[in-house]
C-alpha cells in the first residue's frame, strides 16, 4: 500500500504518514496511531510492561541519581566531592523521600 493510499484510508495527511513511517515524528498522537492501525486492519493495544509501583521506584531512583549528580558536580567544583558509598547512600535516601512525598515532585522534570 502506498503512503498516499494509507493516508487517505486513515484520513491523515501524506506528510504525517511519511514522518511517522520514517521515524521523524517524535510523538504522534494516539488518535493518529489508531487511525493508521485501523487503515491497516490492525488495532493499537497498551500492554503493561511494568507495574505502577515498580515504575514509581524506577522514577524515584532516576530522579535521586540526577539530584545527587548535580550536588556532586557542584561539590566537585569546590574540591569537596564525596565518595561512591556516600553517593549511593544519598541516592537511596533521596529516592525514599521522593516515594514518600508528593507525586508531583516525583514526576516533574
N, CA, C and O atoms as a Tinker XYZ file with bonds, in Angstrom:
   436  protein
     1  N      0.855000   -1.166000    0.000000    73     2
     2  CA     0.000000    0.000000    0.000000    64     1     3
     3  C      0.907000    1.237000    0.000000    63     2     4     5
     4  O      1.864000    1.315000    0.770000    81     3
     5  N      0.599000    2.176000   -0.852000    73     3     6
     6  CA     1.407000    3.393000   -0.907000    64     5     7
     7  C      1.082000    4.287000    0.288000    63     6     8     9
     8  O      0.058000    4.122000    0.952000    81     7
     9  N      1.961000    5.215000    0.536000    73     7    10
    10  CA     1.727000    6.168000    1.620000    64     9    11
    11  C      0.494000    7.022000    1.342000    63    10    12    13
    12  O     -0.243000    7.377000    2.262000    81    11
    13  N      0.278000    7.346000    0.087000    73    11    14
    14  CA    -0.889000    8.155000   -0.277000    64    13    15
    15  C     -2.184000    7.403000    0.012000    63    14    16    17
    16  O     -3.142000    7.985000    0.521000    81    15
    17  N     -2.215000    6.115000   -0.312000    73    15    18
    18  CA    -3.403000    5.305000   -0.050000    64    17    19
    19  C     -3.609000    5.154000    1.457000    63    18    20    21
    20  O     -4.727000    5.288000    1.953000    81    19
    21  N     -2.536000    4.878000    2.173000    73    19    22
    22  CA    -2.621000    4.750000    3.631000    64    21    23
    23  C     -3.122000    6.049000    4.254000    63    22    24    25
    24  O     -3.978000    6.024000    5.138000    81    23
    25  N     -2.599000    7.171000    3.800000    73    23    26
    26  CA    -3.031000    8.471000    4.322000    64    25    27
    27  C     -4.512000    8.699000    4.045000    63    26    28    29
    28  O     -5.241000    9.158000    4.924000    81    27
    29  N     -4.953000    8.392000    2.862000    73    27    30
    30  CA    -6.364000    8.578000    2.502000    64    29    31
    31  C     -7.255000    7.676000    3.350000    63    30    32    33
    32  O     -8.279000    8.125000    3.866000    81    31
    33  N     -6.876000    6.422000    3.496000    73    31    34
    34  CA    -7.682000    5.489000    4.291000    64    33    35
    35  C     -7.724000    5.889000    5.768000    63    34    36    37
    36  O     -8.740000    5.700000    6.437000    81    35
    37  N     -6.620000    6.442000    6.270000    73    35    38
    38  CA    -6.547000    6.824000    7.676000    64    37    39
    39  C     -7.050000    8.250000    7.910000    63    38    40    41
    40  O     -7.194000    8.690000    9.051000    81    39
    41  N     -7.313000    8.961000    6.815000    73    39    42
    42  CA    -7.748000   10.373000    6.900000    64    41    43
    43  C     -6.684000   11.223000    7.606000    63    42    44    45
    44  O     -6.977000   12.039000    8.480000    81    43
    45  N     -5.455000   10.993000    7.189000    73    43    46
    46  CA    -4.291000   11.703000    7.720000    64    45    47
    47  C     -3.501000   12.217000    6.517000    63    46    48    49
    48  O     -3.539000   11.617000    5.443000    81    47
    49  N     -2.799000   13.309000    6.694000    73    47    50
    50  CA    -2.031000   13.860000    5.575000    64    49    51
    51  C     -0.865000   12.935000    5.210000    63    50    52    53
    52  O     -0.328000   12.221000    6.057000    81    51
    53  N     -0.494000   12.968000    3.941000    73    51    54
    54  CA     0.631000   12.159000    3.463000    64    53    55
    55  C      1.927000   12.546000    4.183000    63    54    56    57
    56  O      2.684000   11.656000    4.570000    81    55
    57  N      2.214000   13.854000    4.378000    73    55    58
    58  CA     3.441000   14.183000    5.117000    64    57    59
    59  C      3.472000   13.611000    6.537000    63    58    60    61
    60  O      4.530000   13.209000    7.022000    81    59
    61  N      2.316000   13.574000    7.201000    73    59    62
    62  CA     2.265000   12.998000    8.550000    64    61    63
    63  C      2.572000   11.506000    8.495000    63    62    64    65
    64  O      3.344000   10.997000    9.308000    81    63
    65  N      1.974000   10.810000    7.544000    73    63    66
    66  CA     2.255000    9.373000    7.375000    64    65    67
    67  C      3.738000    9.171000    7.110000    63    66    68    69
    68  O      4.359000    8.284000    7.695000    81    67
    69  N      4.304000    9.983000    6.238000    73    67    70
    70  CA     5.725000    9.870000    5.910000    64    69    71
    71  C      6.596000   10.064000    7.159000    63    70    72    73
    72  O      7.514000    9.280000    7.404000    81    71
    73  N      6.306000   11.113000    7.951000    73    71    74
    74  CA     7.097000   11.367000    9.166000    64    73    75
    75  C      7.005000   10.206000   10.150000    63    74    76    77
    76  O      8.002000    9.830000   10.767000    81    75
    77  N      5.821000    9.645000   10.297000    73    75    78
    78  CA     5.650000    8.529000   11.234000    64    77    79
    79  C      6.409000    7.296000   10.746000    63    78    80    81
    80  O      7.115000    6.649000   11.520000    81    79
    81  N      6.262000    6.976000    9.469000    73    79    82
    82  CA     6.901000    5.772000    8.934000    64    81    83
    83  C      8.422000    5.881000    8.864000    63    82    84    85
    84  O      9.122000    4.869000    8.894000    81    83
    85  N      8.928000    7.099000    8.771000    73    83    86
    86  CA    10.386000    7.269000    8.727000    64    85    87
    87  C     10.984000    7.548000   10.100000    63    86    88    89
    88  O     12.197000    7.707000   10.233000    81    87
    89  N     10.125000    7.607000   11.125000    73    87    90
    90  CA    10.613000    7.828000   12.479000    64    89    91
    91  C     10.953000    9.273000   12.783000    63    90    92    93
    92  O     11.615000    9.551000   13.783000    81    91
    93  N     10.521000   10.190000   11.953000    73    91    94
    94  CA    10.820000   11.606000   12.169000    64    93    95
    95  C      9.739000   12.311000   12.972000    63    94    96    97
    96  O      9.891000   13.480000   13.329000    81    95
    97  N      8.662000   11.618000   13.254000    73    95    98
    98  CA     7.596000   12.178000   14.094000    64    97    99
    99  C      7.866000   11.723000   15.516000    63    98   100   101
   100  O      7.713000   10.545000   15.837000    81    99
   101  N      8.267000   12.657000   16.369000    73    99   102
   102  CA     8.684000   12.310000   17.731000    64   101   103
   103  C      7.549000   11.785000   18.601000    63   102   104   105
   104  O      7.748000   10.855000   19.382000    81   103
   105  N      6.375000   12.366000   18.476000    73   103   106
   106  CA     5.290000   11.956000   19.371000    64   105   107
   107  C      3.933000   12.061000   18.672000    63   106   108   109
   108  O      3.163000   12.990000   18.917000    81   107
   109  N      3.658000   11.098000   17.802000    73   107   110
   110  CA     2.341000   11.109000   17.159000    64   109   111
   111  C      1.250000   10.856000   18.206000    63   110   112   113
   112  O      1.477000   10.164000   19.198000    81   111
   113  N      0.091000   11.414000   17.975000    73   111   114
   114  CA    -0.996000   11.224000   18.933000    64   113   115
   115  C     -1.510000    9.789000   18.868000    63   114   116   117
   116  O     -1.347000    9.094000   17.865000    81   115
   117  N     -2.122000    9.374000   19.943000    73   115   118
   118  CA    -2.722000    8.040000   19.984000    64   117   119
   119  C     -3.803000    7.945000   18.910000    63   118   120   121
   120  O     -3.949000    6.912000   18.257000    81   119
   121  N     -4.550000    9.016000   18.735000    73   119   122
   122  CA    -5.612000    9.038000   17.721000    64   121   123
   123  C     -5.027000    8.800000   16.326000    63   122   124   125
   124  O     -5.608000    8.057000   15.535000    81   123
   125  N     -3.904000    9.410000   16.022000    73   123   126
   126  CA    -3.262000    9.220000   14.723000    64   125   127
   127  C     -2.787000    7.784000   14.556000    63   126   128   129
   128  O     -2.977000    7.179000   13.501000    81   127
   129  N     -2.169000    7.239000   15.599000    73   127   130
   130  CA    -1.699000    5.848000   15.526000    64   129   131
   131  C     -2.861000    4.875000   15.374000    63   130   132   133
   132  O     -2.761000    3.891000   14.642000    81   131
   133  N     -3.967000    5.152000   16.068000    73   131   134
   134  CA    -5.149000    4.295000   15.937000    64   133   135
   135  C     -5.721000    4.373000   14.529000    63   134   136   137
   136  O     -6.162000    3.360000   13.987000    81   135
   137  N     -5.722000    5.561000   13.928000    73   135   138
   138  CA    -6.230000    5.719000   12.563000    64   137   139
   139  C     -5.361000    4.949000   11.579000    63   138   140   141
   140  O     -5.880000    4.288000   10.680000    81   139
   141  N     -4.051000    5.027000   11.738000    73   139   142
   142  CA    -3.153000    4.267000   10.865000    64   141   143
   143  C     -3.339000    2.768000   11.050000    63   142   144   145
   144  O     -3.408000    2.019000   10.076000    81   143
   145  N     -3.417000    2.340000   12.284000    73   143   146
   146  CA    -3.608000    0.914000   12.555000    64   145   147
   147  C     -4.910000    0.430000   11.945000    63   146   148   149
   148  O     -4.937000   -0.629000   11.318000    81   147
   149  N     -5.975000    1.172000   12.113000    73   147   150
   150  CA    -7.272000    0.793000   11.564000    64   149   151
   151  C     -7.216000    0.690000   10.044000    63   150   152   153
   152  O     -7.789000   -0.228000    9.457000    81   151
   153  N     -6.526000    1.630000    9.410000    73   151   154
   154  CA    -6.391000    1.606000    7.954000    64   153   155
   155  C     -5.628000    0.371000    7.487000    63   154   156   157
   156  O     -5.792000   -0.068000    6.348000    81   155
   157  N     -4.805000   -0.182000    8.349000    73   155   158
   158  CA    -4.034000   -1.389000    8.028000    64   157   159
   159  C     -4.704000   -2.661000    8.541000    63   158   160   161
   160  O     -4.129000   -3.747000    8.462000    81   159
   161  N     -5.923000   -2.522000    9.067000    73   159   162
   162  CA    -6.641000   -3.684000    9.593000    64   161   163
   163  C     -6.082000   -4.166000   10.921000    63   162   164   165
   164  O     -6.140000   -5.354000   11.238000    81   163
   165  N     -5.549000   -3.244000   11.682000    73   163   166
   166  CA    -4.938000   -3.587000   12.961000    64   165   167
   167  C     -5.555000   -2.737000   14.063000    63   166   168   169
   168  O     -6.404000   -1.884000   13.803000    81   167
   169  N     -5.122000   -2.977000   15.290000    73   167   170
   170  CA    -5.553000   -2.137000   16.401000    64   169   171
   171  C     -4.345000   -1.842000   17.288000    63   170   172   173
   172  O     -3.347000   -2.564000   17.275000    81   171
   173  N     -4.464000   -0.773000   18.049000    73   171   174
   174  CA    -3.412000   -0.390000   18.986000    64   173   175
   175  C     -3.820000   -0.889000   20.366000    63   174   176   177
   176  O     -4.946000   -0.662000   20.807000    81   175
   177  N     -2.902000   -1.567000   21.043000    73   175   178
   178  CA    -3.168000   -2.041000   22.389000    64   177   179
   179  C     -2.048000   -1.576000   23.308000    63   178   180   181
   180  O     -0.876000   -1.564000   22.930000    81   179
   181  N     -2.429000   -1.197000   24.511000    73   179   182
   182  CA    -1.442000   -0.826000   25.513000    64   181   183
   183  C     -1.333000   -1.992000   26.484000    63   182   184   185
   184  O     -2.317000   -2.405000   27.097000    81   183
   185  N     -0.131000   -2.507000   26.608000    73   183   186
   186  CA     0.124000   -3.651000   27.464000    64   185   187
   187  C      1.076000   -3.223000   28.571000    63   186   188   189
   188  O      2.146000   -2.676000   28.305000    81   187
   189  N      0.686000   -3.470000   29.791000    73   187   190
   190  CA     1.538000   -3.120000   30.923000    64   189   191
   191  C      2.824000   -3.925000   30.873000    63   190   192   193
   192  O      2.799000   -5.156000   30.852000    81   191
   193  N      3.937000   -3.228000   30.854000    73   191   194
   194  CA     5.227000   -3.911000   30.840000    64   193   195
   195  C      5.901000   -3.863000   32.203000    63   194   196   197
   196  O      6.832000   -4.619000   32.480000    81   195
   197  N      5.413000   -2.962000   33.048000    73   195   198
   198  CA     5.946000   -2.856000   34.399000    64   197   199
   199  C      4.798000   -2.362000   35.279000    63   198   200   201
   200  O      4.011000   -1.513000   34.862000    81   199
   201  N      4.707000   -2.890000   36.480000    73   199   202
   202  CA     3.614000   -2.468000   37.361000    64   201   203
   203  C      3.869000   -1.054000   37.864000    63   202   204   205
   204  O      4.999000   -0.566000   37.833000    81   203
   205  N      2.820000   -0.409000   38.321000    73   203   206
   206  CA     2.870000    1.001000   38.706000    64   205   207
   207  C      3.884000    1.267000   39.817000    63   206   208   209
   208  O      4.596000    2.271000   39.769000    81   207
   209  N      3.961000    0.405000   40.793000    73   207   210
   210  CA     4.891000    0.631000   41.908000    64   209   211
   211  C      6.342000    0.533000   41.441000    63   210   212   213
   212  O      7.186000    1.322000   41.867000    81   211
   213  N      6.632000   -0.421000   40.577000    73   211   214
   214  CA     7.983000   -0.549000   40.036000    64   213   215
   215  C      8.340000    0.690000   39.222000    63   214   216   217
   216  O      9.465000    1.183000   39.294000    81   215
   217  N      7.380000    1.189000   38.450000    73   215   218
   218  CA     7.606000    2.393000   37.660000    64   217   219
   219  C      7.914000    3.588000   38.565000    63   218   220   221
   220  O      8.819000    4.370000   38.276000    81   219
   221  N      7.162000    3.726000   39.655000    73   219   222
   222  CA     7.411000    4.800000   40.621000    64   221   223
   223  C      8.817000    4.667000   41.226000    63   222   224   225
   224  O      9.533000    5.659000   41.363000    81   223
   225  N      9.201000    3.444000   41.586000    73   223   226
   226  CA    10.516000    3.221000   42.183000    64   225   227
   227  C     11.630000    3.557000   41.195000    63   226   228   229
   228  O     12.629000    4.175000   41.564000    81   227
   229  N     11.456000    3.151000   39.949000    73   227   230
   230  CA    12.455000    3.461000   38.929000    64   229   231
   231  C     12.581000    4.971000   38.736000    63   230   232   233
   232  O     13.686000    5.503000   38.633000    81   231
   233  N     11.439000    5.651000   38.691000    73   231   234
   234  CA    11.458000    7.103000   38.535000    64   233   235
   235  C     12.143000    7.774000   39.726000    63   234   236   237
   236  O     12.936000    8.700000   39.553000    81   235
   237  N     11.837000    7.307000   40.922000    73   235   238
   238  CA    12.456000    7.873000   42.123000    64   237   239
   239  C     13.970000    7.675000   42.086000    63   238   240   241
   240  O     14.720000    8.583000   42.444000    81   239
   241  N     14.419000    6.515000   41.663000    73   239   242
   242  CA    15.860000    6.251000   41.594000    64   241   243
   243  C     16.529000    7.141000   40.552000    63   242   244   245
   244  O     17.625000    7.654000   40.778000    81   243
   245  N     15.871000    7.323000   39.417000    73   243   246
   246  CA    16.440000    8.186000   38.377000    64   245   247
   247  C     16.511000    9.639000   38.835000    63   246   248   249
   248  O     17.522000   10.315000   38.643000    81   247
   249  N     15.422000   10.109000   39.445000    73   247   250
   250  CA    15.402000   11.494000   39.944000    64   249   251
   251  C     16.446000   11.690000   41.038000    63   250   252   253
   252  O     17.148000   12.701000   41.055000    81   251
   253  N     16.549000   10.733000   41.944000    73   251   254
   254  CA    17.520000   10.830000   43.034000    64   253   255
   255  C     18.939000   10.858000   42.481000    63   254   256   257
   256  O     19.763000   11.653000   42.934000    81   255
   257  N     19.232000   10.010000   41.518000    73   255   258
   258  CA    20.569000    9.979000   40.921000    64   257   259
   259  C     20.876000   11.318000   40.246000    63   258   260   261
   260  O     21.999000   11.817000   40.327000    81   259
   261  N     19.883000   11.889000   39.588000    73   259   262
   262  CA    20.072000   13.183000   38.937000    64   261   263
   263  C     20.344000   14.273000   39.973000    63   262   264   265
   264  O     21.256000   15.083000   39.810000    81   263
   265  N     19.550000   14.282000   41.031000    73   263   266
   266  CA    19.713000   15.288000   42.077000    64   265   267
   267  C     21.092000   15.181000   42.734000    63   266   268   269
   268  O     21.783000   16.183000   42.923000    81   267
   269  N     21.471000   13.968000   43.071000    73   267   270
   270  CA    22.769000   13.763000   43.725000    64   269   271
   271  C     23.897000   14.107000   42.752000    63   270   272   273
   272  O     24.921000   14.655000   43.159000    81   271
   273  N     23.715000   13.790000   41.481000    73   271   274
   274  CA    24.729000   14.127000   40.478000    64   273   275
   275  C     24.953000   15.620000   40.373000    63   274   276   277
   276  O     26.088000   16.075000   40.230000    81   275
   277  N     23.868000   16.389000   40.443000    73   275   278
   278  CA    24.001000   17.847000   40.391000    64   277   279
   279  C     24.768000   18.364000   41.610000    63   278   280   281
   280  O     25.651000   19.213000   41.485000    81   279
   281  N     24.426000   17.847000   42.776000    73   279   282
   282  CA    25.109000   18.264000   44.006000    64   281   283
   283  C     26.572000   17.836000   43.961000    63   282   284   285
   284  O     27.460000   18.604000   44.333000    81   283
   285  N     26.820000   16.621000   43.507000    73   283   286
   286  CA    28.188000   16.101000   43.430000    64   285   287
   287  C     29.020000   16.954000   42.475000    63   286   288   289
   288  O     30.186000   17.240000   42.748000    81   287
   289  N     28.418000   17.358000   41.356000    73   287   290
   290  CA    29.142000   18.212000   40.407000    64   289   291
   291  C     29.524000   19.535000   41.031000    63   290   292   293
   292  O     30.646000   20.010000   40.853000    81   291
   293  N     28.606000   20.128000   41.757000    73   291   294
   294  CA    28.877000   21.405000   42.424000    64   293   295
   295  C     29.944000   21.233000   43.498000    63   294   296   297
   296  O     30.851000   22.055000   43.627000    81   295
   297  N     29.822000   20.154000   44.266000    73   295   298
   298  CA    30.803000   19.925000   45.330000    64   297   299
   299  C     32.180000   19.631000   44.737000    63   298   300   301
   300  O     33.200000   20.030000   45.300000    81   299
   301  N     32.208000   18.936000   43.606000    73   299   302
   302  CA    33.480000   18.640000   42.958000    64   301   303
   303  C     34.185000   19.906000   42.507000    63   302   304   305
   304  O     35.409000   20.012000   42.594000    81   303
   305  N     33.401000   20.871000   42.022000    73   303   306
   306  CA    33.983000   22.155000   41.622000    64   305   307
   307  C     34.602000   22.874000   42.806000    63   306   308   309
   308  O     35.554000   23.640000   42.652000    81   307
   309  N     34.061000   22.626000   43.978000    73   307   310
   310  CA    34.571000   23.261000   45.190000    64   309   311
   311  C     35.569000   22.366000   45.922000    63   310   312   313
   312  O     35.901000   22.626000   47.079000    81   311
   313  N     36.046000   21.320000   45.260000    73   311   314
   314  CA    37.004000   20.368000   45.824000    64   313   315
   315  C     36.455000   19.696000   47.081000    63   314   316   317
   316  O     37.204000   19.411000   48.015000    81   315
   317  N     35.139000   19.443000   47.101000    73   315   318
   318  CA    34.511000   18.786000   48.248000    64   317   319
   319  C     33.741000   17.546000   47.814000    63   318   320   321
   320  O     32.769000   17.164000   48.466000    81   319
   321  N     34.157000   16.919000   46.734000    73   319   322
   322  CA    33.443000   15.755000   46.212000    64   321   323
   323  C     33.425000   14.635000   47.253000    63   322   324   325
   324  O     34.323000   14.524000   48.088000    81   323
   325  N     32.376000   13.809000   47.181000    73   323   326
   326  CA    32.240000   12.698000   48.129000    64   325   327
   327  C     32.445000   11.379000   47.396000    63   326   328   329
   328  O     32.404000   11.327000   46.167000    81   327
   329  N     32.665000   10.322000   48.157000    73   327   330
   330  CA    32.951000    9.017000   47.583000    64   329   331
   331  C     31.713000    8.289000   47.088000    63   330   332   333
   332  O     30.586000    8.734000   47.301000    81   331
   333  N     31.939000    7.172000   46.428000    73   331   334
   334  CA    30.844000    6.417000   45.804000    64   333   335
   335  C     29.869000    5.834000   46.829000    63   334   336   337
   336  O     28.672000    5.747000   46.553000    81   335
   337  N     30.355000    5.435000   47.998000    73   335   338
   338  CA    29.448000    4.902000   49.017000    64   337   339
   339  C     28.506000    5.982000   49.536000    63   338   340   341
   340  O     27.320000    5.734000   49.754000    81   339
   341  N     29.048000    7.180000   49.731000    73   339   342
   342  CA    28.210000    8.289000   50.185000    64   341   343
   343  C     27.184000    8.671000   49.115000    63   342   344   345
   344  O     26.041000    9.011000   49.419000    81   343
   345  N     27.622000    8.604000   47.863000    73   343   346
   346  CA    26.700000    8.906000   46.757000    64   345   347
   347  C     25.546000    7.917000   46.746000    63   346   348   349
   348  O     24.387000    8.312000   46.614000    81   347
   349  N     25.856000    6.634000   46.884000    73   347   350
   350  CA    24.799000    5.605000   46.912000    64   349   351
   351  C     23.829000    5.845000   48.070000    63   350   352   353
   352  O     22.615000    5.735000   47.902000    81   351
   353  N     24.362000    6.168000   49.220000    73   351   354
   354  CA    23.527000    6.430000   50.388000    64   353   355
   355  C     22.610000    7.633000   50.137000    63   354   356   357
   356  O     21.419000    7.578000   50.444000    81   355
   357  N     23.152000    8.703000   49.589000    73   355   358
   358  CA    22.341000    9.882000   49.279000    64   357   359
   359  C     21.258000    9.558000   48.252000    63   358   360   361
   360  O     20.125000   10.025000   48.368000    81   359
   361  N     21.608000    8.765000   47.258000    73   359   362
   362  CA    20.622000    8.390000   46.244000    64   361   363
   363  C     19.488000    7.576000   46.853000    63   362   364   365
   364  O     18.321000    7.814000   46.543000    81   363
   365  N     19.820000    6.608000   47.726000    73   363   366
   366  CA    18.782000    5.809000   48.373000    64   365   367
   367  C     17.876000    6.684000   49.238000    63   366   368   369
   368  O     16.653000    6.547000   49.210000    81   367
   369  N     18.499000    7.593000   50.012000    73   367   370
   370  CA    17.710000    8.483000   50.873000    64   369   371
   371  C     16.789000    9.383000   50.048000    63   370   372   373
   372  O     15.613000    9.550000   50.374000    81   371
   373  N     17.336000    9.957000   48.982000    73   371   374
   374  CA    16.517000   10.832000   48.144000    64   373   375
   375  C     15.405000   10.068000   47.451000    63   374   376   377
   376  O     14.290000   10.577000   47.331000    81   375
   377  N     15.685000    8.857000   46.994000    73   375   378
   378  CA    14.646000    8.041000   46.364000    64   377   379
   379  C     13.533000    7.741000   47.356000    63   378   380   381
   380  O     12.352000    7.813000   47.015000    81   379
   381  N     13.913000    7.405000   48.587000    73   379   382
   382  CA    12.929000    7.130000   49.635000    64   381   383
   383  C     12.073000    8.365000   49.900000    63   382   384   385
   384  O     10.853000    8.256000   50.021000    81   383
   385  N     12.692000    9.523000   49.992000    73   383   386
   386  CA    11.949000   10.771000   50.230000    64   385   387
   387  C     11.006000   11.087000   49.067000    63   386   388   389
   388  O      9.877000   11.530000   49.275000    81   387
   389  N     11.476000   10.857000   47.860000    73   387   390
   390  CA    10.628000   11.105000   46.688000    64   389   391
   391  C      9.406000   10.194000   46.697000    63   390   392   393
   392  O      8.297000   10.635000   46.396000    81   391
   393  N      9.608000    8.928000   47.041000    73   391   394
   394  CA     8.490000    7.973000   47.078000    64   393   395
   395  C      7.502000    8.314000   48.186000    63   394   396   397
   396  O      6.303000    8.073000   48.047000    81   395
   397  N      7.996000    8.867000   49.275000    73   395   398
   398  CA     7.133000    9.195000   50.406000    64   397   399
   399  C      6.419000   10.536000   50.214000    63   398   400   401
   400  O      5.423000   10.815000   50.880000    81   399
   401  N      6.926000   11.347000   49.314000    73   399   402
   402  CA     6.383000   12.694000   49.145000    64   401   403
   403  C      5.351000   12.794000   48.036000    63   402   404   405
   404  O      4.708000   11.815000   47.656000    81   403
   405  N      5.221000   13.987000   47.542000    73   403   406
   406  CA     4.243000   14.330000   46.509000    64   405   407
   407  C      4.587000   13.663000   45.173000    63   406   408   409
   408  O      5.749000   13.629000   44.767000    81   407
   409  N      3.573000   13.140000   44.504000    73   407   410
   410  CA     3.779000   12.572000   43.179000    64   409   411
   411  C      4.246000   13.630000   42.193000    63   410   412   413
   412  O      4.987000   13.331000   41.257000    81   411
   413  N      3.810000   14.869000   42.405000    73   411   414
   414  CA     4.223000   15.959000   41.513000    64   413   415
   415  C      5.744000   16.082000   41.529000    63   414   416   417
   416  O      6.369000   16.213000   40.477000    81   415
   417  N      6.327000   16.042000   42.696000    73   415   418
   418  CA     7.786000   16.164000   42.805000    64   417   419
   419  C      8.489000   14.968000   42.151000    63   418   420   421
   420  O      9.573000   15.098000   41.583000    81   419
   421  N      7.856000   13.830000   42.244000    73   419   422
   422  CA     8.435000   12.615000   41.660000    64   421   423
   423  C      8.484000   12.695000   40.133000    63   422   424   425
   424  O      9.455000   12.262000   39.513000    81   423
   425  N      7.434000   13.250000   39.534000    73   423   426
   426  CA     7.322000   13.218000   38.070000    64   425   427
   427  C      7.672000   14.520000   37.383000    63   426   428   429
   428  O      7.890000   14.513000   36.171000    81   427
   429  N      7.738000   15.635000   38.087000    73   427   430
   430  CA     8.107000   16.897000   37.449000    64   429   431
   431  C      9.536000   16.809000   36.934000    63   430   432   433
   432  O     10.401000   16.172000   37.535000    81   431
   433  N      9.748000   17.455000   35.830000    73   431   434
   434  CA    11.110000   17.452000   35.257000    64   433   435
   435  C     11.745000   18.796000   35.371000    63   434   436
   436  O     12.885000   18.979000   34.944000    81   435
